[in-house]
Amino acid sequence: MNIQLLAVGKIKEKYLLAGMEEYKKRLKKDIKFSMTEVADERAPERLSEKQAIQVMNREGERLLQHVKPKTYIIALDRKGKMFRSEEMATKIDQLAIHGHSSFTFIIGGSLGLGDNVLQRADLRWSFSSLTFPHQLIRLMLMEQIYRFTQIQKGTPYHK
C-alpha cells in the first residue's frame, strides 16, 4: 500500500517534528509512506470571505500538483464524515480489495481546503467537531494511519 500525505505549510515545532519522525519510522515497516509540504499563501490577518477563498484555492492548486494519478484522495475537512479508527481501517481495506493501492490524505492550511481540492476528493474525513491546529492534525493523522496498519495486522496497539 502507498500512502501519501500532502499538507500546507512547514512545521517548525520540535515536539511535532519528533512525533512525526517516530511515526514515519513505524510506517515504513508496513507501507510505502511519503509526505509533501507545499507553501502556505501569504495573507493578511483579517481576510474577507472572497480573499479567504482565493487563499484556499491557491494553496489547493499547489497541493493538487502533487497528487499522483489513480490515487484515492481523502481530504481532511471539518465538514466531512467522522469515522472511528476501526471503521476507517475497514474502509481502506475494502477500497484495497476493490483495486485501490494508493491513497493520498490532504490537509489544508489554517483556513482549510479550497473547493478545488474538496471537489477532487473521493472522501471527506473529519477528525472531530473540535478545532485543532493544522500542524497538530498532521501528527494525529500519521498516528491514525499507523493505527490502521496495526488494526489490519491484528496487533494490540489499537486498543
C-alpha positions in Angstrom: 0.0 0.0 0.0 1.2 3.5 -0.9 0.1 6.4 1.3 1.0 10.0 0.5 0.3 12.9 2.9 0.0 16.3 1.4 -0.1 19.3 3.6 0.1 23.1 3.5 2.9 24.8 5.4 6.1 23.8 7.2 6.2 22.6 10.7 8.7 24.2 13.0 7.7 22.9 16.4 10.3 20.4 17.5 7.9 18.3 19.5 5.7 17.8 16.4 8.6 17.0 14.2 9.9 14.4 16.7 6.5 12.7 16.8 6.2 12.7 13.0 9.6 11.2 12.7 8.7 8.4 15.1 5.6 7.6 13.1 7.5 7.8 9.7 9.8 5.1 11.1 7.0 2.9 12.2 5.0 3.3 9.0 8.0 2.5 6.7 7.9 -1.1 8.2 4.5 -1.8 6.8 3.7 0.6 3.9 5.3 3.0 1.4 4.7 6.4 3.1 5.6 9.8 1.8 4.9 13.3 2.9 5.0 16.5 0.8 4.6 20.0 2.2 3.6 23.0 0.0 4.0 26.6 0.8 1.2 28.4 2.5 -0.2 31.5 0.9 0.8 34.8 2.4 -2.3 36.7 3.5 -3.2 39.5 5.9 -4.5 38.5 9.3 -8.1 39.6 8.6 -9.5 38.4 5.3 -12.8 38.9 3.5 -14.6 35.8 2.5 -13.5 36.3 -1.1 -9.9 36.7 -0.1 -10.0 33.6 2.1 -11.5 31.5 -0.8 -8.7 32.8 -3.0 -6.0 31.8 -0.5 -7.5 28.3 0.0 -7.8 27.8 -3.8 -4.2 28.9 -4.4 -3.0 26.5 -1.7 -5.2 23.9 -3.2 -3.6 24.3 -6.6 -0.2 23.7 -5.0 -1.5 20.6 -3.3 -3.1 19.2 -6.4 0.1 19.4 -8.4 1.5 16.6 -6.2 -1.5 14.3 -6.4 -0.4 11.1 -8.2 -2.6 9.6 -10.9 -5.1 6.8 -9.8 -4.8 7.7 -6.1 -7.8 7.7 -3.8 -8.0 11.2 -2.3 -9.1 11.6 1.3 -9.4 15.3 2.3 -9.4 16.2 5.9 -12.4 18.6 6.2 -14.2 19.7 9.3 -17.5 19.2 7.4 -16.5 15.7 6.4 -17.8 12.4 7.7 -16.5 11.2 11.1 -15.2 7.6 11.4 -13.9 5.6 14.3 -10.4 4.2 13.7 -11.7 0.7 13.1 -14.2 2.0 10.6 -11.6 3.8 8.6 -9.2 0.8 8.7 -12.1 -1.3 7.3 -12.9 1.3 4.7 -9.3 1.4 3.5 -9.2 -2.5 3.5 -12.4 -2.6 1.4 -11.0 0.0 -1.1 -7.8 -2.0 -1.4 -9.8 -5.1 -2.2 -11.5 -3.2 -5.0 -8.2 -2.2 -6.5 -7.1 0.9 -4.7 -3.5 0.6 -3.5 -2.6 4.3 -3.4 -4.1 6.8 -1.0 -3.5 10.5 -0.7 -4.5 12.3 2.5 -4.7 16.1 2.1 -4.5 18.6 5.0 -5.2 22.3 4.2 -3.7 25.4 5.8 -5.1 27.4 8.7 -8.2 28.3 6.6 -8.9 24.8 5.5 -9.1 23.3 2.0 -10.5 25.1 -1.1 -13.3 23.8 -3.2 -10.8 22.8 -5.9 -9.4 20.1 -3.5 -12.7 19.2 -1.9 -14.3 18.6 -5.4 -11.4 16.3 -6.3 -11.6 14.3 -3.1 -13.1 10.8 -3.1 -13.8 11.1 0.6 -14.0 14.0 3.1 -13.0 12.9 6.6 -13.5 14.9 9.8 -11.4 14.0 12.9 -13.7 15.9 15.3 -16.1 18.8 15.6 -13.3 20.4 17.7 -10.9 22.8 16.1 -7.2 21.7 16.0 -4.1 23.4 14.7 -3.4 22.1 11.2 0.2 21.3 12.2 -1.1 19.0 15.1 -3.5 17.3 12.7 -0.6 16.2 10.6 0.9 14.3 13.6 -2.6 12.9 14.6 -3.2 11.7 11.0 0.2 9.9 10.9 -0.7 8.2 14.2 -4.1 7.2 12.8 -2.5 5.8 9.6 -0.2 3.8 11.8 -3.2 2.6 13.8 -4.9 1.4 10.6 -1.9 -0.7 9.7 -1.9 -2.2 13.2 -5.7 -2.9 13.1 -5.2 -4.6 9.7 -2.4 -6.7 11.2 -4.4 -7.6 14.3 -1.9 -6.2 16.8 -3.0 -5.0 20.2 -1.7 -1.4 19.5 -5.0 0.0 18.5 -6.9 -0.9 21.7 
